[in-house]
C-alpha cells in the first residue's frame, strides 16, 4: 500500500466539501470518492506542532515540538526517528518529500530517502512546481511501496491576489466572511483573497490526484488530504476554538476508505498513524496517543473519542493554553495570567486584523478560563465558565484536563515553559509575528 500525505497551510474547513462557497472541485471529487471527517481536529493549531502530531502520533509536548520549526524559532522534535517514515523504511518503503515540511530547520534531519528538488519558481507558482514535481515522481515510482509527502504553501498569507487586494477571479462584494469577523469591505477583500488561494491549492492537488489515477495505483494507495489548522484570520489560527483547531480531513484508500462516506464522530490528526499501522497490520514502533479510524469507517463504532485535547505553547510568541473538547462542551484554560489581552504577534497580519485593531481588539480583555456549550453556541461566543449553572460541568472538565496533563507529563504543570536553547520567541507585547 502506498501512502500519499497531501497537506497545506491554514485552510481549516474552508473548502467546498465542508459546505463553503469556495470552488475546490478536486477535493470535492476526492470527498465523493473517499471519506470525509466532518469533525476532525488538529492537536496544536500552529504549523509545526500540528504536523508533528500527525507524523509522530504524539502530542506536541510529548514529541518536543512546542513551537515553530522554521526561521529564528527553531523548535524541533525530541527524536526524528519517531516520524512515521522510519517505521515504514523498516518495512521496505521508500519515502519522498515535495514542498513544505515545516517540522525541521534542516530537512535532512527528518530522514526522507529523497527530498525532491523543486525547479526555480516565484512565490506565485511555487505550489504548481511542487505539484508537477510530485506528479512526475509518482509516475516514476509507481511500482514500489512509498510514502510521499506533498506540502503546499498556499493558502498561507500573504494570499495570492490581484491589484488593490482583490483576487482576480473572486468578486469581493459577494464573499461571505468567517463568523468571527464583522462583514465589511476590508474583511470581504481579505476573504476573497483567501478563496483565490484555496482554489489555487485545489488546482495543484488536482495535478497530483490525476497522476495517481494515470499511474494506475488508486486501488492500492491511501490518500490523506488535510491542513495544519484553521485559516489565518483573527480568533482562528493559533486559537483552541473550533475555528482554530477544526480542520478538513479527507481520506481515500483501501479497507473501506471509499464511497463518499461522511463521518461526524470527533477525530484528530493523531489518529492517522495508528490507522496506517492497522492497515499494514503492524504494531507502532513507539507509543501513540491516537486511535485507528478503521472502526469508524467500517461502522463497528459510531464514536472514537469521548474527549479530545489540544494545546498551544509557543507560536511566534509564548501563549500557553490547553483545551478539552467533548461532543457537547469545550473548556479552554490559559496559563499566562499576567497577560490578559490579545497576544497580537500570534495573529497573522492582514486586512481583517487591521480592521479589528482599529476598533480596539488589541486592548480587549480575555478571561483565563472559558467554557462553551457547542450545541447552543457553536461559534464559542458566550463564556459559561463563571455561570454557576455550569459549575459541575466546568469542574468535571477541569479535572479531566488536569488528569490528562499529569498523565502526559505536560511541562506546564511545572510552571512557565522556558524558550528551548537555540530557539527564539517574539515578545508578547509585539504587534506582528516577526517583530523583534
Buried (B, 14 or more C-beta within 10 A) or exposed (E): BBBBBBBBBBBBBBBBBBEBEBBBEBBBBBBEBBBBBBBBBBBBBBBBBBBBBBBBBBBBBBBBBBBBBBEBBBBBBEEBBBBBBBBBBEEEBBBBBBBBBBBBBEEEBBBBBBBBEBEEEEEEBBBBBBBBBBBBBBEEBBEEBBBBBBBBBBBBBEBBBEEEBBBEEBEBEEBEBBEBBEEEEBBBBBBBBBBBBBBBBBBBBBBBBBBBEEBEBBEEBBBBBBBBBBBBBBBBBBBBBBBBBBBBBBBBBEBBBBEBBEBEBBBBBBBBBBBBBBBBEEEBBBEBBBBBBBBBBEEEEEEBBEBBBBBBBBBBBBBBBBBBBBBEBBBBBBBBEEBEEBBBBBBBBBBBBBBBBEEEBBEEEEEBEBBBBBEEBEBBEEBBBEEEEBEEBBEBBBEBBBEBBEEBEBBBEEEEBEBBEEBBBBEBEBBEBEEE
